[in-house]
Amino acid sequence: MRRVATLTLLAVLTVCVSARAAVEWQRNYKAALQKAKSENKLVMLDIYAEWCGPCKMLDKNTFSNKDVEARLSNEFIAVKIDLDKSPEAMELAKKFDVNAIPHIVFLDADGKKLSDIVGYIPPDEFLKELDSAAKKAAKK
């Protein structure tokens, strides 16, 4: 009886954990591009700063949304670059014309920009942006 209860508990825990796949955030842009190529995924680059209020709202409301987490985990390589701390941040800010944060850039695995978002965006709108980026990538 004890063994059955243990196995049942393990099965329930496994289902709960797999149902909510946390995003595996990358911190290196070039390594993320390589990973995207090897896994045949798109890239979502989040350029942010710790002091940025809308950036914190994105983390709290949008990136932690279960549907957003699932899509990012399954279809994208997600990269977070701190504008104030990352050595490659200034280079990326120039490359993608970052004038305000948060600035989210969707890219193909070759680093070609598909689209971008500036500012906070709620989960439902963010999911539409993921769809849009995927459609643009499919057309290329």
Helices and strands as residue ranges (DSSP letters): H 2-19, H 29-39, E 42-48, H 53-57, I 58-62, H 66-75, E 76-82, H 89-95, E 103-107, E 113-118, H 123-139
